[in-house]
Amino acid sequence: MIATVGRADALAACLDSLARQSHRPAEIIVVHSGGDPDTRALCERDWPSRGLTVHYQPYPQKSAALQRDFAARRTAQPLILFSDDDVEFEADFIERLFEVLSRDAAIGAAMGRVVNHAMGEPTPLWRFYRHLVAGGDRATVPGAVVGAMIPNGFPSAVSDPIRAEWLGGGTTLIRKAAYLSVNGFAPYFRGSSPGEDIDLGYRISRKWQIFYVPLARCIHHQSPAGREGVSRYQFLTVRSRYAFCRASAGLTAAVSWAHLAVWAIFQTSSELGQLRRGRLPAGFWSAVGGRLRGVWSCVGWDPAAEQFPEWHVRHVA
């Protein structure tokens, strides 16, 4: 399943890497929320000659979570590979994830390693954050989710699979049964849906096992043609983190607000730390403004009461 906003060049590289898989997917559903004609034309190329069946689906709203949910509920396949449109996979990526899933029916998902985005040792500031909000051993447990939806990374020099509480939305092979057992992506995610994969993985990990598979390798190019600007992204990030604490982790409103406030302080401090280089990061004030608007929007909001848009429900029914 590939959610795209219309980045045909990046998507072409992604599809090419899927065509070179030792274990090719039975079908690929590309859910396109952009208006460009190039993406559809790309999907309608002669992919069957390369062993792929590519289905093109237009979608009315730019929302990574909704687009992925749309595809996941429409497929009849028991296993789903979630991919971003700007990811390239090594040839044995799916095979290595499939091998882990096949070990035990209790394993609900397996995610690979993004080799150009290391998630290992955090900075001293974020190590302090983890110890402050998690305490004890949990602050450093690989693959744990702590505080306001902060995922712990994994050791770099490992080859064996490691249990995790989160998954990567663009690098994961997941059982459809596991996906549906938690009702998929939460309906409170919109736009670029920051953290929708961490939230989904956390909820799945309460019922199933999730593994990080370091030998399943890929590259995430992070195309510059993103879904929204800095302010909007930070606005959505704040809402996602509050919703995670309140709805997915089941924390009280007071504790959720405390986690959100602590995260915002550390995030802003991290950005201010760049003053040591002589300047603030680009878009700093837009980011701060977006976070403030996000905080204000959470006042009186009950994310657990959110529902999928009616038009989305009609399309996936």
Residue, then its C-alpha position, 0 to 999 in steps of 0.5 A: m500500500i503506497a500513499t502518495v501526494g503526487r511525487a511520480d519520480a520518487l514513486a517510480a523508484c519505489l515501484d522499481s525496487l518492489a519489482r526487484q524483490s525476491h518476494r514480490p507483493a501480490e498487488i500494489i494499491v497506490v492511493h493518490s491525493g494529488g492532482d498531477p496526471d504523471t502519477r496515474a500514468l506511472c501506475e498504468r505502465d506495463w508493470p505486469s511485465r515486471g511481475l507487479t499488479v499496480h492498482y491506481q486509486p484517487y483519493p479526495q484528501k491529503s491524509a497519510a493515515l486515511q489513504r493507508d486505511f483506505a487501501a488496507r480495508r479494500t485489499a483481500q490480501p492477509l499481509i499488507l506492506f505499508s510503504d511511503d512513496d519515496v522509499e527504496f527497498e533492498a531486494d530481500f526486504i519483503e522476504r526478510l520481514f515475511e520470514v519473521l512473521s512466519r515464525d509465530a501467528a502471534i507476531g502481528a507486524a515486522m518493520g525494517r531498517v531505514v539505513n539513512h535515518a539512524m534511530g540509535e542513541p539520542t542526544p543528551l537532552w532527549r536522554f534526559y527527557r526519556h528518564l524524566v517521563a519514563g524513569g527506570d529501565r523503560a527510558t532506554v528499552p529499545g523499541a519502547v514508546v515513552g512520554a508524548m509518543i516518543p519512540n526509542g530507537f535500536p542499537s546499530a550493531v545488531s542483526d537479530p530481530i528486536r521486540a518493539e512497541w511501534l512500527g514505521g508506516g513506510t517500512t512495515l509488513i503487517r497482518k491485516a487481522a492485526y490491523l483490523s483488531v485495533n480498527g486500523f489507524a486512529p481517526y483523529f489523524r489528518g494531513s501528513s498524520p505525524g506519528e500515526d504509525i507509532d500510535l498504530g504500532y503501540r495499540i497493536s503491540r498490546k495484542w500482538q508482537i511487533f519486531y524490528v528486523p535490522l537485516a530488512r533494509c531500505i532507504h527513505h529519500q524524504s522527498p522535499a515535495g511534502r504535504e504541508g508547511v512547518s506551522r501546519y505540521q507542528f500543529l498536527t504534531v501537537r494534536s497527535r501527541y495529545a491524542f496518543c496520550r489521551a486515547s491510545a495510552g489511556l492517560t487522564a487529561a491532566v497527565s496528558w497535558a503534562h506530557l504535552a507541556v514537557w515535550a513542547i518545552f524539550q522540543t523548543s529547547s532543542e531548537l533553541g540549542q542551534l543558537r550555538r551555531g549562530r542562528l535559529p533553525a529555519g522556520f523556528w517561529s512558524a514551528v512555535g506558532g504551529r505548536l501554540r495553535g495545536v495546544w489551543s485546539c486540544v482544549g476541550w477536545d476528546p480524541a477518543a470520540e473522533q470518527f472517520p469522515e462519512w465520505h471515507v467510510r462510504h468509500v471503504a465499505 
